[in-house]
Amino acid sequence: MGTVKAPARTVRIVRPPNADGVGVFCLEIDGACQFYTFLEIRCDIGGRGFAVHRLGQGDLYHVRVGRPEDTACECMGFLRWDRCKHIAALAALIKKGELPPRS
């Protein structure tokens, strides 16, 4: 039985957050782009909170990014596997310094 290769993923900011705090990022998975709007929201229970919406889809997810115990997402991937592309994308943008802390 062969091993399953993880899809190649990259993330980039398409539009930095505007005056209202709304930005757009592109998540590319095996060459296919998915665009998401995001807004950093208040999070009093640990980590940084974001409202994330995939353009062209109806789902809005609340995502927390931080230490492992402060990380969560409402998507089916996270609910099933305890990890997801939304958390990975936002964590990568934070790590690269492209999402500085809210002022």
C-alpha positions in Angstrom: 0.0 0.0 0.0 1.4 3.4 -1.0 1.8 6.5 1.2 -0.6 9.5 0.7 1.3 12.6 -0.3 0.1 15.8 1.4 -1.1 18.4 -1.0 1.2 21.3 -1.7 -0.1 24.5 0.0 0.9 28.1 -0.1 -0.8 31.2 1.3 -0.4 34.8 0.5 -2.2 38.1 1.3 -4.1 39.4 -1.7 -5.4 42.5 0.0 -4.2 43.6 3.5 -6.8 44.5 6.0 -8.6 47.8 5.1 -9.8 50.5 7.4 -12.6 48.2 8.6 -10.1 45.4 9.2 -11.2 43.1 6.4 -8.5 41.5 4.2 -8.3 38.8 1.6 -5.9 35.9 1.4 -5.4 33.2 -1.2 -4.8 29.6 -0.2 -3.3 27.6 -3.1 -3.7 23.9 -2.8 -2.1 21.8 -5.6 -2.3 24.7 -8.0 -6.0 25.6 -7.3 -6.6 29.0 -5.6 -9.2 29.5 -2.9 -9.8 33.1 -1.8 -10.9 34.0 1.7 -12.0 37.2 3.4 -10.8 37.5 7.0 -11.4 39.8 9.9 -9.6 39.7 13.2 -12.1 39.6 16.0 -11.9 39.8 19.7 -10.9 36.6 21.5 -11.0 36.5 25.3 -10.2 32.8 25.7 -6.7 32.6 24.3 -5.1 32.9 20.9 -6.1 35.3 18.1 -9.6 35.2 16.7 -10.6 35.5 13.1 -13.8 35.4 11.1 -13.0 33.6 7.8 -15.3 33.3 4.8 -14.4 31.5 1.5 -15.5 33.7 -1.4 -18.2 32.0 -3.4 -19.2 29.7 -0.6 -21.7 30.3 2.2 -19.7 29.1 5.2 -18.3 31.5 7.8 -15.8 30.0 10.2 -14.6 31.4 13.5 -10.9 30.4 13.8 -8.5 30.7 16.8 -4.8 30.7 16.2 -2.2 30.4 19.0 -0.7 27.8 21.2 -2.0 24.3 20.6 -4.5 24.6 23.4 -5.6 28.0 22.0 -6.2 26.8 18.5 -9.7 25.9 17.0 -11.9 26.2 14.0 -15.5 25.4 13.3 -14.9 23.7 10.0 -15.4 19.9 9.4 -11.7 19.3 8.9 -10.9 20.6 12.4 -13.8 18.9 14.0 -12.7 15.6 12.5 -8.9 15.8 12.5 -8.0 18.6 15.1 -6.2 20.5 12.3 -7.3 22.4 9.2 -6.2 24.6 6.3 -7.7 27.7 7.9 -5.6 27.5 11.0 -2.5 26.5 9.0 -3.0 29.5 6.6 -3.5 32.1 9.3 -0.7 30.7 11.4 1.7 30.9 8.4 0.7 34.5 7.7 1.3 35.4 11.3 4.6 33.6 11.4 5.7 35.5 8.2 4.8 38.8 9.8 2.0 39.5 7.3 -0.7 39.7 10.0 0.7 41.9 12.7 -1.2 42.1 16.0 -4.3 44.3 16.1 -3.6 47.8 17.5 
